[in-house]
């Protein structure tokens, strides 16, 4: 435990599991840590004040938004739709890769970022934004007229990379220090473009719904469920008893939830998939076992549709994903702010103290992991049946947080695992991925998240 000052704010940094035991209580009525961050002027300037769920510090607003966000993502029918759309989008991307040929060098992160964005864009809005098609046309020089919706991918990427500037730098540094000042101006201009784009999507869909006759059904997507919530056109099956949840959502609330979905659904999945590919190509024995599990569960018919039951049975695949995340977490620290005075590490901390949990340290700590620097998915795979991983058998709380914890746990965690497992099946059952430079270290940058900078690969038909 140590203290730092960042952007004029005092932060208490925690790196041991026993120090955060009270910070991950899953009950909103019992936790003393309902917020991730204080409502700093930097976050307000960047548009995080009182919207969505990820950075929302207004508890009543956060609770209202979370209910509808979780409802849209956690229904059983959504699971099957997510599998269907992942398959459909993979078939499109596969056709582009085949057209480019097996000797073409792909920058995998650029493809996966567009794949993930097109997926979450469709889930969120019900609209296909053709991000993959536009990127393919761009690199093959077949069409220089990029679909305007595809500009959203690069704008969103810029917005995510800019979060660090508004978290780490004070207002004075952001607006008066040379070099940083110019960067911040560009980030705010990009923010305005991105926000206007999202508000336009919300307003256009609201107008479409208002003009749709009452006897005509509405399509099911997050945006439609938000707009119709608690109205005569409500498409949501679940109804809330809490009076605070019975009013319709405003455009600002809808915008915030859609923005959160875009941020969480684009870079997290795409970057983690690239990190998984990198590790599989450096650990062929792990890749072999992964393929054996795929072949055992799905059989030899490569055209057989993937089912949710299949994904549920992929125990080793689940272990691989977790072990890759332990080594290269997308989110390497988590914020917590206490609502009341609390004792942490033997010290009394006043209300409003900022804590930063270094989960990247927790997931490599020698007190919680056997040979923590070793890459071995077996530490997550049927560990009870082995004497190898003694520390892992203890299942100590809070030492592995792939999706956060407590009331702030990621509501899109199920979608992320569906996408990752489906993609691994679809790619590795049919293809071999070769790293162009296998000796090169993983190229990533650490901003507010760990982001893959480049992953040059060649995709070739699998040799059975």
Steps between C-alpha positions, in 0.01 A plus 500: 500500500637840404380850416536708183374838383349505150340806342494658845307203639623274780490129407563206731638209298420146617670180386395229748177301513430549871495879454211493254279239665230754588513672161334223299180441696233424234213670684434867419338546841792353697807621314697800621659533154220576251716710264810434293622858472422842644322739267816690401489807279699306241241225472224762490673676210537169315129425533485245781285700741184315601461284188518127431630250754877477462602843631168614647542614862141614560372189676130546420579565133749210487249258656231604252731461199650174624159332525421563135857431384511162673148414389594554135814285518421215738183344354528140370371597153781753475759222548375311195477816292857593592624158382305532175634847426858402587478211252348724236764771539780243505382360167530849354847562642613151394401575140713815502798313642464228238488763225821657630676162493699301751823693439344838577621660824201598713524747785268294717412777747361721223275220378391395847427854612265538204350156559427579864369845419267376229376233738425738788362763262245252372416375849463856626314660212368217282689654207789344306771763459714307246824577684663181367388555141617860506842403635536224242412741220750750636798262506416347161451848347168390355309785656640818650160616620499372855161441655445797737391259774841332480667825605343420834760227557796735482316772690416256780860376508624858535245570773608196703868589468421852617348396834845497661556870427189598695581259783871567548539871416360802680294763321798737491730243337233392249425852382827689536796263471643490145459174308243368748276802435490426127428132559215583739343737246496218244354260755218740589425559133484125447276467807255749352490305172448168678231629734312675218508176302353302787233758580400502133463121502281519812279777360459333160398171659255678730340666195480162321320345798257791527410461133457120522132396525406341831401174332848455347766327715825676582841339460681390815825680580638699792407838354140401433466348847628823657277730294185295560567426869197592713304624197197347319747350246713330769670189353661400831367184661622581850302759692634681805319546830728783615322831440832666407531263203154556355565817300618509135869560426618840379717540189799581724453179700461294183807666348707419811405131496571468128837673542590261783405203284717628215801560725469170684408294196764619254847524649475244780399208277722591206814554705454190713447285190831627359676430829358145495624442144846624596522261794363201308764545233771499767358200686419236234422235763222724635367559149499124437296430814262781411440352156453156647225639722336669201512178296367291787202724569413615148609197298650496151224686317640852457161629380320391818345803674639595841251470784495664842535151651825457305641820646400396849698175464822670387671476838859506373421786263367692798825428685710622205310829483543556874872419500564737209309770685702435815818572304368786285191654660311757296409688817804502728362716781159562653384805688295505819374792712365451853162652582573500874809497721672160486802313631727357231839351579481613861444865410181702526405666173246784476196492275586567135848345505611373158642147490663342196509118496794373294341181372800441272708466819241283675493260205878451511554500878708210631276467807197415285641320196732202455786604270316823415717587197434164335234480228290192571119484457495191725497733800137572399418151368371233739747623758335292774617183325866600509760552770693735273330828582473509876439875531235498229313225686439738786292717266591813686253781450575801281824365349354466149268770368446467129175695506544699820299423811233616737205704377721644224566164332487523120141444374631394158710210630279230349509662155879530517545128574252401228688704240844380608410131512313514169789676328758255633288209375436655160863595443698210645281216375565603139815709494858529619610846605868578450666796667702691240773559759476236770805638681348844538359585844131575528446853373259678729464835670377575848260794502186481712484140371757258359457532123661292226691728261563249224489125441620402153381150404436272205191282496538165324276192468549266793725200447323199647 
